[in-house]
Amino acid sequence: MSVDLDLQGIRDQALRNLLNHLNDSVTDQWNEIAPFEAVDYTDPARAELERDKIFGETPFIVAHTSELAGKNDFISAELPRNKVVVVRQKDGSVKAFVNACRHRGAQLVSEESGKCRIFSCVYHRWSYDPNGELRTVTLDKTFGDFDRSKFGLVEIPVEERHGFIWVIDNAQREIDVAAWLGAEMDAILADFNVEKLVSIDPHTYRRPTNWKILQDGFLDNYHVKYAHPNTAGKMLHTNAVTLQDYGRHFWFLTGRKSVDQFIGHDVTWDESMEKHTIESCYLAPNTMLLKHATHIEILTFRPVEANPNESIMQMRILAPTVQDSGLAQEHWKKRWKKNWNFLVSILHDEDFPILDGSQRVLSSMDAGTMLLGRNELSSHLFRREVDRLIYGASEA
């Protein structure tokens, strides 16, 4: 279902709201303070529910389109329920499979990415075509007869939409990304033209931290000047957010400090405002997208199996191609290497020590009830969606 979403009007109103918030030192707020308990991040039973009811039931992003640019290109990924390989087909479509040989279950692909015309198992050299069909059974005269058509690679539902590769981590489900996004968020992503960008050296981090702590940390605008006083805190405003709630997903606008020049003025949104603001989207269940003037950053978070104390974070910079940027190739490479170096230094020096430390202390037997403030609106909405997916709308 499509919708005629007035993005110009949404951005105009959000910009005015943001400037008023900055003038009054306020932000969009939840209706009340909410308590929460440490067990939400340490309980193995809850972690199993999250693995199955969230990642086994809903679409989430595993790659950008450009990471599977050509026929037979593949990526492998460790998902909460399955280890998978995602492959570009010769007709341009994409398929995803459980990364296990159907003979004795050996891992089929060990590389993170590559190009392969035949997937050959290292154990007994059974092989598979990129479409998942069983191609070769070695020494088949002595192996015995069986229906090979029933022993191709196990397919995982996958769909390519808005420049992203989405999966549901459950072979028994069907995927419909547009329906999951809803009309409003589908229209917003269409406007971003992500499919025209390229993914530059995506980074994967395995952390000793619950995936929800990481997701919360990157949704949070309250911590910026306190956790990043000499980096992001110098450039970005703290505790000033204006947000549009679309049910399971949301869009929000935050400000760079350069936006202060417009406080008290009657302004409307145009392309020049991208230099002074950041448009962000939370794409349930586990993705944070930040749209900057020159590029898009996308961060995804998922648990390692049903382990509440371990997760995988992936971060991508999506930028215009060399040709579309108008830069010389060497300048283009230097720009994005510098950008990556800055982001990685913040992650390792500032974000990870705080978030990993939170996980360690939340294992304390007497951590006590903690509080989520009214000003932490994004975190309230994230937790609302997690609870809805686990327990159902009536209990969330």
HELIX and SHEET records of a PDB file:
HELIX    1   1 LEU A    7  ASP A   24  1                                  18    
HELIX    2   2 ALA A   38  TYR A   41  5                                   4    
HELIX    3   3 PRO A   44  LEU A   49  1                                   6    
HELIX    4   4 GLU A   50  PHE A   55  3                                   6    
HELIX    5   5 THR A   65  LEU A   68  5                                   4    
HELIX    6   6 ASP A  140  PHE A  143  1                                   4    
HELIX    7   7 ARG A  148  LYS A  150  5                                   3    
HELIX    8   8 VAL A  177  PHE A  192  1                                  16    
HELIX    9   9 VAL A  194  LYS A  196  5                                   3    
HELIX   10  10 TRP A  211  LEU A  219  1                                   9    
HELIX   11  11 VAL A  224  ALA A  227  1                                   4    
HELIX   12  12 ALA A  232  MET A  235  1                                   4    
HELIX   13  13 LYS A  257  PHE A  262  5                                   6    
HELIX   14  14 GLU A  271  LYS A  275  5                                   5    
HELIX   15  15 VAL A  322  SER A  325  1                                   4    
HELIX   16  16 GLN A  329  ILE A  346  1                                  18    
HELIX   17  17 LEU A  347  ASP A  351  3                                   5    
HELIX   18  18 PHE A  352  LEU A  362  1                                  11    
HELIX   19  19 LEU A  377  TYR A  391  1                                  15    
SHEET    1   A 2 ALA A  34  PHE A  36  0                                        
SHEET    2   A 2 MET A 370  LEU A 372 -1                                        
SHEET    1   B 3 PHE A  60  HIS A  64  0                                        
SHEET    2   B 3 PHE A 164  VAL A 167 -1                                        
SHEET    3   B 3 VAL A 158  ARG A 161 -1                                        
SHEET    1   C 5 SER A 113  LYS A 115  0                                        
SHEET    2   C 5 ASP A  73  GLU A  78 -1                                        
SHEET    3   C 5 LYS A  83  ARG A  88 -1                                        
SHEET    4   C 5 VAL A  94  VAL A  98 -1                                        
SHEET    5   C 5 GLU A 155  ILE A 156 -1                                        
SHEET    1   D 3 PHE A 119  SER A 120  0                                        
SHEET    2   D 3 SER A 127  TYR A 128 -1                                        
SHEET    3   D 3 LEU A 134  THR A 136 -1                                        
SHEET    1   E 7 LEU A 197  ARG A 207  0                                        
SHEET    2   E 7 ASN A 307  PRO A 320 -1                                        
SHEET    3   E 7 ILE A 296  VAL A 304 -1                                        
SHEET    4   E 7 THR A 287  LYS A 291 -1                                        
SHEET    5   E 7 THR A 277  LEU A 283 -1                                        
SHEET    6   E 7 PHE A 250  GLY A 255 -1                                        
SHEET    7   E 7 THR A 242  ASP A 245 -1                                        
END                                                                             
